[in-house]
Amino acid sequence: MPGRKVAVITGASAGVGRATVRAFAGHGFDVGLLARGAAGLEAIAVLAALQGGLLLAKVERDVRPLDAALDVMISLIASLAPAGQGDHEVEAG
């Protein structure tokens, strides 16, 4: 996805996470969504698409333990990387 902006958002199904998904998708970001509940995750995935974002991944998982969060982020970055391109800029915020 050269030239595309990607946001991976945890807590995506409710509250600040949900608002963040809508904002990023509304600005044309491709989004990877993580949340604990499947129903909320499905609902925000639909909203992200309606806002104009391309849904790249949705993961139902509790990422509160730091190790779990890092594992999921590494897996998502690896799966979203164009083949043969090993350099990826990762910004945490």
Backbone as a ProteinNet text record, in pm:
[ID]
protein_1_A
[PRIMARY]
MPGRKVAVITGASAGVGRATVRAFAGHGFDVGLLARGAAGLEAIAVLAALQGGLLLAKVERDVRPLDAALDVMISLIASLAPAGQGDHEVEAG
[TERTIARY]
80.7	0	85.7	170	256	174.1	217.7	150.2	26.3	-17.9	-137.2	-96.4	-180.3	-158.1	-236.9	-173.8	-234.8	-238.3	-351.6	-365.6	-414.3	-348.6	-393.4	-444.2	-570.5	-636.6	-685.8	-639.9	-687.3	-807.3	-889.3	-1010	-1104.7	-1104.4	-1172.8	-1324.9	-1382.1	-1527.4	-1608.1	-1542.6	-1619.1	-1538.6	-1610.9	-1550.1	-1450.7	-1335.6	-1232.2	-1179.6	-1165	-1117.3	-1210.2	-1340.4	-1440.4	-1433.6	-1423.2	-1413	-1284.5	-1178.1	-1050.3	-1060.8	-1127.6	-1148.6	-1223.2	-1330.1	-1411.1	-1329.1	-1247.3	-1166.4	-1061	-988.4	-884.3	-944.7	-1050.1	-1114.4	-1170.2	-1226.2	-1280.6	-1175.1	-1049.9	-939.5	-864.2	-926.3	-870.2	-766.4	-751	-656	-712.8	-626	-660.6	-649.2	-739.1	-740.9	-733	-659.2	-655.6	-722.2	-820.1	-900.7	-880	-862.7	-851.5	-950.8	-1021.6	-1117.5	-1145.2	-1201.2	-1230.7	-1361.4	-1457.7	-1589.8	-1617.7	-1662.2	-1687	-1798.4	-1906.7	-2019.6	-1979.8	-1912.9	-1868.3	-1766.1	-1681.6	-1580	-1644.4	-1745.8	-1818.1	-1883.4	-1946.4	-2015.9	-1920.2	-1804.9	-1711.2	-1643	-1628.1	-1572.6	-1664.1	-1794	-1890.4	-1881.7	-1876.6	-1865.6	-1737.8	-1627.7	-1500.5	-1511.6	-1573.2	-1591	-1681	-1786.3	-1876.2	-1807.6	-1708.9	-1634.3	-1529.3	-1506.2	-1411	-1279.7	-1263.7	-1140.1	-1145.6	-1031.6	-1021.2	-987.5	-1069.6	-1046.6	-938.2	-828.8	-717.9	-723.1	-766.5	-770.6	-860.2	-923.1	-994.6	-961.8	-922.1	-874.2	-951	-1016.1	-1086.1	-987.5	-935.8	-836.1	-818	-793.2	-761.2	-611.9	-576.6	-435.6	-386.2	-455.4	-409.8	-273.8	-246	-109.2	-12.4	95.8	189.5	238.9	269.7	318.2	215.2	89.1	-17	-26.5	-18.5	-25.9	89.7	209.3	325.9	315.4	272	256.3	158.4	45.1	-56.8	-4.8	60.1	111.3	216.6	307.3	410.6	347.3	250.4	181.4	108.7	39.6	-32.7	61.7	169.1	264.8	323	358.8	414.7	313.5	187	86.1	48.1	66.9	29.7	143.9	263.4	380.1	376.4	405.9	418.2	531.3	513.1	612.5	746.8	852.6	986.9	1029.1	943	978.9	987.6	1109	1128.5	1132	1142.1	1150.2	1012.1	975.7	843.5	857	792.4	793.3	675.6	703.8	599.5	596.6	479.5	464.9	362.4	401.1	308.9	255.5	127.6	72.5	-54
-118.1	0	125.5	140.5	258.3	386.9	479.8	608.8	613.3	500.5	497.3	513.3	579.8	593.2	484.5	424.4	314	347.7	321.6	337	205.2	158.7	41.3	94	68	129.2	21.7	30.6	-61.4	0.5	-84.1	-33.4	28.1	-26.6	34.6	31	-52.2	-71.6	25.8	105.2	192.7	315.7	417.3	535.7	607.6	639.5	713.7	632.7	501.8	417.6	424.3	416.7	423.7	559.5	666.7	800.7	814.4	752	755.9	684	569.6	496.7	584.3	645.2	729.2	845.5	906.4	1020.7	977.5	871.6	826.8	779	697.7	648.7	765	864.6	981.2	1065.2	1049.4	1119.5	1028.3	917.7	831.7	731.7	712.4	612.5	472.9	378.4	237.6	201.4	118.2	92.3	-55.6	-82.6	-213.3	-195	-276.1	-257	-370.5	-334.5	-433	-398.7	-499.8	-480.6	-615.7	-611.2	-735.7	-799.9	-722.3	-777.5	-786.5	-902.3	-925	-835.7	-819.5	-740.1	-594.2	-536	-398	-381.6	-481.9	-479.6	-481.7	-564.7	-569.7	-435.8	-375.5	-248.7	-137.3	-127.4	-20.2	-47.2	-172.2	-204	-150.1	-164.1	-110.7	41.5	104.6	251	301	230.6	271.2	270.2	167.2	159.7	272.5	302.6	411.3	547.6	560.2	685.3	700.5	594.6	603.4	531.9	469	396.5	254.8	203.4	65.3	-20.8	-118.2	-207.2	-307.5	-304.2	-394.6	-519.6	-503.9	-617.6	-583.3	-684.7	-667.7	-788.7	-760.1	-864	-854.4	-964.4	-970.3	-1026	-935.4	-979	-871.2	-913.6	-822.2	-794.1	-669.5	-634.4	-552	-561.1	-487.6	-534.8	-665.1	-703.4	-654.9	-590.9	-534	-636.4	-757.4	-860.1	-891.6	-897.9	-925.6	-813	-690.4	-574.8	-576.9	-602.4	-605.5	-718.7	-836.6	-949.8	-917.7	-859.3	-826.2	-720.2	-616.6	-509.3	-561.9	-643.7	-699.9	-785	-867	-951.4	-867.1	-762.8	-677	-603.9	-549.9	-478.1	-572.4	-692.7	-790.2	-828.2	-843.2	-884.4	-771.8	-646.5	-533	-486.6	-536.9	-492.2	-545.3	-460.3	-508.7	-611.2	-713.5	-819.5	-761	-804.7	-762.8	-627.6	-564.1	-434.5	-448.8	-449.1	-476.9	-356.5	-237.1	-118.2	-59.6	-44.9	7.3	112.3	222.5	327.7	302.9	289.4	263.6	380.8	439.6	552	515	519.1	489.1	620.5	620	741.9	716.9
0	0	0	-96.1	-98.5	-97.8	-14.1	-8.8	77.7	128.3	212.7	357.9	434.8	578.5	649.3	747.8	821.3	969.8	1034.1	1178.5	1237.2	1342.2	1416.5	1550.1	1579	1693.9	1789.9	1914.4	2017.3	2087.4	2147.2	2213.3	2112.8	1992	1878.4	1884.6	1969.6	1965.1	2050.1	2135	2224.1	2263.7	2307.7	2367.3	2278.1	2336.5	2265	2146.6	2163.6	2053.7	1933.7	1959.4	1851.4	1780.5	1857.1	1798.8	1717	1765	1693.3	1559.5	1558.2	1432.8	1332.9	1378.1	1288.6	1233.9	1319.4	1275.2	1173.1	1203.1	1109.9	978.4	985.6	862.9	781.3	850	782.2	711.9	753.1	687.9	591	552.9	449.3	493.7	624.1	671.7	651.6	621	628.3	775.9	826.3	969.5	1003.4	1109.5	1173.1	1308	1339.7	1459.5	1558.6	1684.6	1791.9	1900.4	1948.7	2058	2122	2242.4	2314.7	2271.6	2224.7	2193.6	2044.1	1999.5	1857.7	1802.4	1877.5	1826.9	1805.7	1903.4	1889.8	1779.3	1761.5	1657.1	1519.3	1503.2	1375	1344	1444.5	1424.2	1384.2	1450.3	1416.2	1282.5	1245	1112.6	1003.6	1021.3	924.3	921.4	1038.8	1044.5	979.4	1000.4	939.6	788.1	733.6	588.7	538.5	612.4	573.1	580.4	668.6	681.6	571.2	495.2	384.9	408	523.1	550.6	496.6	460.2	414.8	535.8	564.3	677.9	640.3	713.3	686.1	771.9	894.2	985.6	1103.6	1157.5	1283.7	1369.5	1491.4	1582.1	1712.5	1748.8	1877.7	1979.8	2062.1	2160.5	2266.3	2386.4	2494.9	2486.7	2461.9	2448.5	2567.1	2679.6	2798.2	2848	2849.6	2886.5	2777.6	2816.7	2720.2	2620.1	2664.4	2572.5	2464.9	2502.6	2404.9	2303.1	2348.6	2258.5	2159.5	2208.5	2119.8	2017.9	2061.3	1969.7	1857.8	1893.9	1793.4	1697.6	1749.7	1663.8	1566.2	1614.7	1527.4	1418.5	1454.1	1355.3	1251.3	1296.7	1203.2	1109	1162.1	1077.2	973.9	1015.1	921.2	813.7	851.4	753.4	658.5	699.7	616.1	526.3	548.6	473.6	331	234.5	97.3	89.3	8.7	-4.6	-47.6	20.4	-16.9	38.4	114.4	170.5	322.5	374.5	515.5	607	552.4	637.2	659.3	785.5	818.8	927	907.2	1007.5	1100.3	1226.6	1324.9	1421.2	1438.9	1530.9	1635.4	1758.6	1868.1	1922.2	1952.5	2005.9	2081.6
[MASK]
+++++++++++++++++++++++++++++++++++++++++++++++++++++++++++++++++++++++++++++++++++++++++++++

